[in-house]
Amino acid sequence: MKNFDYVRPSTVSEAIAAATEPDAAYLAAGTNLLDLMKGGVVHPNRLVDVTRLPGLDRIEHLPDGGVRIGALVRNADLAHDPDFARSYPSIAEALLSGASAQLRNAATVGGNLLQRTRCSYFYDVASACNKREPGSGCDAHDGENRLHAVLGWSEACIATHPSDFCVPLVALDAVVEIEGRTGRREVALEAFHLPPGDTPERENVLEPGDLIVALRLPSEARSFSAHARYLKVRERTSYAFAVVSAAAALRIEGGAIWDARLALGGVATKPWRARAAEKILAGCNPDLATFRAAAETALADAKPSGNNQFKIALARRIVVRALTLAAAGTPRRIPALPASPFSSISGALHGA
């Protein structure tokens, strides 16, 4: 690991000024950043430690019924907050399906949004990777790529975004609050992560010095709490990233679907909102035929990027299963194996 400067500012404005310097990076828990530094994948000249910044570690319930989550709130604290888990059960389930308990106790909400891909060619500095070194090529195209993207990929990059947390957040219209050199702005999480195109090294809309200060969920997101699930298929039940995942949320009234939200994970370089599929669901009965039609629509543009044709069929099935579970109703308890299709329901109370 190369030498670097370490700065610990006491205010957000000081942090932004320090991070505007070339090759600076923000440090919170460092659960991803430090691994990348140790492996020689990234080489920041300066780390700006934001863990002591005041006011960024709070969960605030807003007057309009929404919720504001500070960027330094720990993943475990958010997932186990009783009111949050009751109001946004698919998000709590997604959080608890990611990493180990030790990592969830350390990792932060803001850092989760900024996770880098787990593509092995990105991590292997001897391999060509346009995301790590623009213009070098993409060894994943002709390599081991069964877990790579089937939606939104380009010839420059076929990596996938690793976050579980972001998938239900995108489905429920989360907004990212960003503080930067020109002041504060807000960006819908759906637009925060960028498709790879010809510039896969640019993964999000952040500019130099920009700091994520909070996430916000609108009041409408609570209306899906009775019928919301997150489902994740992984190569092992614990400590594994999604091969394919889906967040499904329905508002059912009078036996029909009045509104629907659907997003997929593990299939693209960004969390993938399936808006066309949502339109298929709205106004229909919550039955298998409707769910299959929605799944077909959600994956209509999917194409394999290598040896991963199976992911398209798997994603369709996971969408159907997630919608079926959501329609059956949010369980009173978070499953013992959160988000697993093999889980029994016996687990932690949402409101404990």
N, C-alpha and C positions, 0 to 999 in steps of 0.2 A: 504494500500500500504506500502510495507516495505521500510526502509531507503535505499538510494543509493547515491553513489558519482556522482557528476556532473562535467564534464570537457568540456571546450570549446577551442579546439586547434585552432591555426591560420594557420596551413599548413596541407596538406594531409598526409605527413609523420608523423607529430605529432599525427594526428587522428588515423592512423593505429597503431602506438605504443601504444596509450591509449586503443584502442579497442581490442588489442591482449590479454589483461588481462582476466582472467576467468570470464564468465558471464557478459561481457560487451555488450552493444548494441548501435548502432548509433541512434541518434535522429535528424530528420529533422522537418517536420511538426508535426509528432506524431499522425496523425489522426487515425491510427490503434494501434500503440504501446501503447499509453497512455490508451486507452480503455482496452487493455489486462492487463496492469499493475493494473489498478483500480479494475478489476474483479478478480485479483489474478491468472490469467492464466499464465503470465510470471513474473519472479522475477529477473530482472537484478540487479547486484551489482553496475554497473556503467553505466551512460548515457554519451555518447560522442556526444556533440552537433556539428553538421557539417554545420549548417546554415550560418556560417560566412566564410567558406572556399572560397578563391578567385577562380574565373574562372569556377565555376561549374553551373552557372546560365545563360549560354549563348546558343543561337541557332546559330550554325555556318554553313554556306553554303560552302561546300567543293569544291575545284577546279575540282574534277572529276564528279560533279553534285549531289553528295550525300549530306546528312545533318548530323550534329553531334549535339546532344541535351544533354546539361549538366544535371547531375543528380538532380540538385537543381532547374531546370526550373519548374515553377508551371504548373499544368495541364491546368488551365484556360488560362495562357499566351500562351502555345503551341497551344491549340485548336483555339485561336483567332488570332494567327499570320497569316496575310493574305497569304503570300507566302506558308507557311506550309499547310494551309487549302486547297489551290488550288492544291498543289502538292501531298498531301496525304489525300484526303477527307475522306476516311474510318476511318483513325486514328482520325481525328478531330471529326467526328461524334461519334465514340466510346467514346472519352473523354467526350463529352458533354452529353452523355447518362448516365454517372456515377455520383452517389452521388448528392449533392446539389451544387448550385453555391458557397455557402460559403466554402464548403469543397474543391471544385475545385480551389478556390482562394488560399487555403493553401497547399493542397497536392502536392507532388513533383513527378517528373517522376521516380526517383530512388526508392522512397518509394512505388510507385504503383506496381512495379515489385515484391516487397517483402511483399505484403499483405498476411495475413494469412487467412485460410479458414473461412467462416462464419458458418460452421457446428455448430449447437447448442450444440452438445455434447462436442466439443472442448472448447466452451465458458463456459460450466457448469462444474465447478471443482468437483462437486459431482458425475459426470458421468465418466465411463471408457473411456479413449481416448489414443490410442497408439501414436498419434501425440504429445499430451501434456505430457504423461507419458509412455514412451516405456515399452511394456510388460503388460500393465494394461488391454488390451482388447479394443473392439470397440462396445460401446452400440448402435451406429447407425445401426448396422446390424439387430438388432431386435427391433429398435425403429422407430421414425418418419423419414423416409428416402426417401420420394417421390422426393426430390430435389437433391438427391445424384448422384454419378457418374454412367455412363453407359459405359464408355470406360477407359481402363487402370487401373482400380481399383484392389485392392487385398483384401485378407481376413483381412489384418491388418488395412486397411483404405479405406473408400469409399467416402471421402470428395471431394469437387470440389474447383477449384481455382476461386476466385471471380472477377478477373480483367477484365474489358472491353477493356482497352487500350492494353493489351498484345495480344489480339486475332488478330487484323489486323497487329500488329507488327510482330508476328510470321509468318503470311502469306506473309509478304513483306521482309522476311529475315533480320530482325533487328539483330544487333550485340551489345553485352554488353561489355563495357570497364571496367575492374576491376583493381584496384590498391591494392597490398598486400605486405606482408613482402618480397616476392621474386621478386617484381617489377610489371610491368603492363602486363596483358594478355587480350585476347579477347575471348569471348565465344558466339556462335550463341544463340540467345534467345530461339530457339527451343530446345537446349540442356541445357539451364540454369536451368530450373525447372526439378526436378527428379520425376519419377513415384514412388508410395509408396512402392511397393515390401514388404519386411519385415522390412524396416526402414523408416516408414512414418514421423518420426521426422526430418529426413534430407530432406528438401524440395528443396534445390538448391545446386549448386556447390560451393558456397562460403565457404572459410576456415576462421578460426578465424582471425579477423583483416581486412579481405577483405572489400574494399569499392567500391561500384559502383560509377564511376566518370562520365560516359556518356553512351548514346545510340547512335548508328549510323545506318542510313539507306543507302543502296547502291543507286547509281544513277539509276539503273534499276527500282527501286520501283516507280519512277516518271512516267514511261511509262504506268502505269495502271491507271493514274489519271482520264482518260475520262470514265472509266467503273469500278467504285469501290464503294461498299456500305458495311455498317455494319448494321446488323439487330438483334434485341434483343427482346425476349419475356420474360416478367417479370410479377409478380403477381399484380403489380400496375405500372402505367406508370412512376411515379417519385420516386426517392430515393429507388430503389429496385435493387437487384442483379439479374443477368440473370438466368432464368430457363434453357433457351437454347439461344445461340447466334451464329451468323455466320458472318465472314468477307469474302466477295467475291470480287475478282479483276480479270478483264479480259483484254486481249489485242486483239482487234478485228480488222482484216485487210481483206479487200475484202469480207466481209460478213461472215468470218469464225474466229473461236477462234485460235489465234496463240499461246497464252500462257495464263495460268490460275493460280490463287492462291486462296486457300480456307483453312480456319481454323475455328474451332468451340470453343465456350466457354460454360461454365456451364455444361459440360458433363464429365469432367475428373479432376484429381488433378492438371493438367497443361493445358495451352492453347494447343489445339489439332490440329496439322497440318494434313490436309487430302491429302497427296501426291498422293496416289493411285487414288483418285478422280480427281486430277489435270491432271493426265495422260489421264483419260477418256475424259476430256474436250478438250484437245489440239488437234487441227486439225478438230474439229467437228463444225457443225452449232450451233449457239446459240439458240436452240429451247427447248421446254418443254421435249421432249423425252431424249435429251442429259442431261438436268439438272436432270431429275429423275434418270437416270443411274448413274450420279455422286453422287447423294444423297444416293442411295443404296450402292455404293461402300464406301462412307465415313463412313457409319454406319454398314458396313458388320461385324465388330468384336464386335459390341455393345451387351451388355447383361445387364439385370437389376441387380442392387445390392440390391434390396428390392422392395418396392411398387412403382416402377418408370418405369415400362414397357412403359408407355405413352411417356416418354422422348425420346425414340428411334424414334417413329413415328413423334413426334413433331420436333425432330432435322432434320429428312428427309425433312419435309415440309419447315422448315426454310431455309435449304440449297437451296431448289428449289426456294423459294421466293427471297432469297438474290441474287442468280445467275440471276434470271429474272430481278430484279431491276438493277443489275450491267450492264447487257446486254443492258438495255434500255438507259443507260447513266447516268453519275453522274449529279445530278441536280445542277443548278447554285447556288441554295441556300441550306444551311443545313436545313433539315426539322425543322418545329416548335417544334415537339416532336422528338428529335434526336433518330434515330435507332428504333423507334416504328413502327410496322407494321400497326398501325392505324393512322399514321401521315399524314397530308397534307404536301405538299412541302413548302408552304409559311413559310419562316423563315429567318435566317441570311445569308447574302451573303458570299460565300466562300472567295471572295477576298475583302471584305469590310475593 
